[in-house]
Amino acid sequence: MTPKEKADSIFQQMYRILWHTNADPIHCKECALIAVDLRLEGDFIFTDIEYAENSYEYWKQVKNEIEKL
């Protein structure tokens, strides 16, 4: 899944969860960004540094795509 596709997927999941609260899409975006930030923080627990670096870059790209929404 590309970073853009992942960003859209996370945003849509947040929207489906929050739609009944009449949340503005900006709130869904903020929730999606929080989820990605938590994922980014977790990347440092891996012992395989190459995996962690690749994963970190991927999730940074996802975050950038969410910010564009």
BAPA-792754 format. One line per 10 residues: number of its first residue (from 1); their letters; for each residue x, y, z of N, C-alpha, C. Coordinates in Angstrom, 3 decimals, always signed. Atoms other than C-alpha are relative to their C-alpha. Example, Ala and Ser with C-alpha at 12.3 -4.5 7.8 and 13.67 -1.06 7.14 Angstrom:
2
1> as> +0.890:-1.190:+0.000:+12.300:-4.500:+7.800:+0.900:+1.200:+0.000 ~ -0.820:-1.190:-0.060:+13.670:-1.060:+7.140:-0.770:+1.090:+0.730;
***
This chain:
69
1> mtpkekadsi> +0.853:-1.169:+0.000:+0.000:+0.000:+0.000:+0.902:+1.236:+0.000 ~ -0.802:-1.220:+0.054:+1.394:+3.377:-0.926:-0.299:+0.865:+1.230 ~ +0.286:-0.897:-1.120:+1.705:+6.080:+1.743:-1.319:+0.760:-0.184 ~ +1.253:-0.722:+0.256:-1.158:+7.988:+0.075:-1.205:-0.898:+0.253 ~ +1.098:+0.941:-0.234:-3.404:+4.912:+0.094:-0.173:-0.273:+1.491 ~ +0.059:+0.257:-1.441:-2.525:+4.229:+3.739:-0.590:+1.205:+0.727 ~ +0.535:-1.220:-0.607:-3.238:+7.854:+4.669:-1.509:+0.071:-0.190 ~ +1.434:-0.015:+0.278:-6.645:+7.672:+2.980:-0.728:-1.057:+0.828 ~ +0.602:+1.087:-0.770:-7.378:+4.356:+4.704:-0.147:+0.373:+1.476 ~ +0.052:-0.393:-1.417:-6.534:+5.670:+8.171:-1.035:+1.101:+0.200;
11> fqqmyrilwh> +0.970:-1.085:-0.110:-8.535:+8.846:+7.588:-1.425:-0.544:-0.084 ~ +1.341:+0.567:+0.166:-11.561:+6.851:+6.396:-0.416:-0.805:+1.231 ~ +0.317:+0.751:-1.212:-11.349:+4.578:+9.439:-0.404:+0.952:+1.125 ~ +0.341:-0.982:-1.030:-11.354:+7.603:+11.746:-1.358:+0.631:-0.288 ~ +1.282:-0.599:+0.377:-14.251:+9.106:+9.812:-1.160:-0.941:+0.338 ~ +1.058:+0.965:-0.304:-16.300:+5.902:+10.144:-0.257:-0.088:+1.503 ~ +0.157:+0.070:-1.455:-15.668:+5.874:+13.898:-0.688:+1.259:+0.529 ~ +0.455:-1.272:-0.558:-16.460:+9.558:+14.432:-1.221:+0.609:-0.682 ~ +1.081:-0.633:+0.754:-19.252:+10.211:+11.902:-1.239:+0.251:+0.848 ~ +1.220:-0.147:-0.811:-22.019:+9.701:+14.470:+0.100:+1.135:+1.017;
21> tnadpihcke> -0.175:-1.117:-0.926:-20.560:+12.476:+16.628:-0.089:+1.340:-0.723 ~ +0.028:-1.201:+0.846:-20.965:+14.935:+13.754:+1.346:+0.711:-0.008 ~ -1.346:-0.567:-0.002:-17.213:+15.423:+13.857:+0.312:+0.611:-1.349 ~ -0.489:-0.657:+1.202:-15.783:+17.809:+11.342:+1.143:-0.847:-0.559 ~ -1.111:+0.770:+0.567:-13.363:+16.134:+8.908:+1.368:+0.392:+0.570 ~ -1.282:-0.426:-0.587:-10.578:+18.176:+10.514:+0.286:-0.798:+1.264 ~ -0.196:+0.802:-1.203:-11.146:+16.209:+13.733:+0.441:-1.416:-0.368 ~ -0.403:+1.330:+0.472:-10.858:+12.942:+11.818:+1.461:+0.027:-0.429 ~ -1.386:-0.166:+0.432:-7.632:+14.217:+10.308:+0.930:+0.063:+1.218 ~ -0.817:-0.109:-1.213:-6.292:+15.136:+13.754:+0.154:-1.363:+0.677;
31> caliavdlrl> -0.066:+1.338:-0.588:-7.134:+11.659:+15.066:+0.923:-0.903:-0.815 ~ -0.870:+0.792:+0.864:-5.417:+10.060:+12.076:+1.465:+0.373:+0.222 ~ -1.381:-0.445:-0.248:-2.303:+12.162:+12.695:+0.508:-0.508:+1.351 ~ -0.388:+0.534:-1.313:-2.266:+11.110:+16.354:+0.350:-1.475:-0.122 ~ -0.263:+1.430:+0.178:-2.467:+7.456:+15.321:+1.354:-0.228:-0.677 ~ -1.281:+0.149:+0.704:+0.457:+7.863:+12.921:+1.153:+0.418:+0.905 ~ -1.065:-0.419:-0.928:+2.504:+9.764:+15.511:+0.306:-1.105:+1.011 ~ -0.219:+1.105:-0.935:+1.990:+6.896:+17.956:+0.754:-1.137:-0.674 ~ -0.701:+1.048:+0.767:+3.126:+4.458:+15.271:+1.456:+0.381:-0.198 ~ -1.382:-0.469:+0.191:+6.210:+6.576:+14.575:+0.817:-0.152:+1.284;
41> egdfiftdie> -0.702:+0.146:-1.275:+7.121:+6.581:+18.260:+0.364:-1.458:+0.256 ~ -0.227:+1.421:-0.227:+6.878:+2.783:+18.321:+1.077:-0.599:-0.883 ~ -0.987:+0.566:+0.916:+9.340:+2.282:+15.453:+1.366:-0.198:+0.643 ~ -1.319:+0.100:-0.598:+12.286:+2.640:+17.769:+0.176:-1.214:+0.897 ~ -0.132:+1.189:-0.849:+11.572:-0.583:+19.648:+0.578:-1.194:-0.759 ~ -0.505:+1.103:+0.797:+12.762:-2.785:+16.775:+1.514:-0.098:+0.098 ~ -1.448:+0.189:-0.069:+16.222:-4.299:+16.959:+0.633:+0.076:-1.385 ~ -0.501:-0.090:+1.369:+16.584:-4.382:+13.166:-0.074:+1.458:-0.436 ~ -0.032:-1.432:+0.266:+17.656:-0.805:+12.514:-0.432:+0.328:-1.423 ~ +0.404:-0.269:+1.386:+17.163:-1.077:+8.749:-1.519:-0.043:-0.129;
51> yaensyeywk> +1.461:+0.079:+0.028:+13.565:-2.190:+9.225:-0.601:+1.234:+0.648 ~ +0.527:-1.155:-0.726:+12.962:+0.575:+11.733:+0.128:+1.266:-0.834 ~ -0.197:-1.196:+0.821:+14.415:+3.205:+9.402:-0.974:+0.016:-1.173 ~ +0.929:+0.072:+1.127:+12.347:+2.004:+6.433:-1.432:+0.240:+0.456 ~ +1.336:-0.161:-0.534:+9.220:+1.802:+8.537:-0.242:+1.450:+0.398 ~ +0.122:-1.395:-0.424:+9.831:+5.265:+9.991:-0.228:+0.903:-1.207 ~ +0.157:-0.824:+1.205:+10.216:+6.783:+6.531:-1.374:-0.197:-0.627 ~ +1.324:+0.290:+0.549:+7.060:+5.057:+5.305:-1.072:+0.751:+0.772 ~ +1.028:-0.637:-0.815:+5.002:+6.361:+8.215:+0.111:+1.517:-0.030 ~ -0.149:-1.452:+0.179:+6.455:+9.864:+7.822:-0.694:+0.425:-1.286;
61> qvkneiekl> +0.674:-0.301:+1.266:+5.222:+9.772:+4.221:-1.514:-0.079:+0.173 ~ +1.441:+0.114:-0.281:+1.812:+8.592:+5.438:-0.475:+1.255:+0.717 ~ +0.367:-1.206:-0.743:+1.715:+11.496:+7.884:-0.068:+1.195:-0.927 ~ +0.010:-1.112:+0.957:+2.599:+13.935:+5.112:-1.243:-0.046:-0.883 ~ +1.202:+0.143:+0.832:-0.242:+12.550:+2.986:-1.268:+0.369:+0.784 ~ +1.157:-0.371:-0.810:-2.715:+12.924:+5.852:-0.070:+1.522:+0.136 ~ -0.023:-1.457:-0.145:-1.625:+16.522:+6.323:-0.493:+0.702:-1.263 ~ +0.477:-0.584:+1.260:-2.458:+17.167:+2.657:-1.514:-0.105:-0.164 ~ +1.457:+0.211:+0.151:-6.060:+15.982:+3.119:-0.775:+1.254:+0.375;
***
